[in-house]
Amino acid sequence: MRLAEKGRYAPPPPLPVHAQAVSSLLATWPGVHARTHWLLGDETRVDGADFYVDELELGHIHLGGEAHIAVAKPLRDALIKAGLASPFRWSQAFVVYPITTAAGVARAAALFELAYDHLRGVGTAELLARIASAPAALGQSRSSAPAT
């Protein structure tokens, strides 16, 4: 979903500690817009935090800490095959990752970083090579903004 279709703006809500760490990190990345994620069809009920790169959805984190990360289908398939994320049952445009531990913060940040890099123009082949060559490294993402 594009940013313009998301409804009214509200700042992102507080999340559980580990999910909040990821939310706070994403909000520092160049070009990322952080805002409230509304319950589908109801702009009166907060359901998490949304993240966009310009007008394109990067993903969102639900109040319980489950991240839904927007990725191209080839990246989705590679992440699932490598056991780095789970499929999202409602759409092939997302993967799911629960942010419930300190170790999960690094993995979630790395997954969002893949999506961010793709939205910023890094090619699918390069990102697939990153997944294939060092899947363990996806748990060791930078703790700062990706290079632009």
Secondary structure, 3 states (H helix, E strand, C coil): CCHHHCCCCCCCCCCCHHHHHHHHHHCCCCCEEEEEEEECCEEEEEEEEEEEECCEEEEEEECCCEEEEECCHHHHHHHHHCCCCEECCCCCCEEEEECCCHHHHHHHHHHHHHHHHHHCCCCHHHHHHHHHHCHHHHHCCCCCCCCC
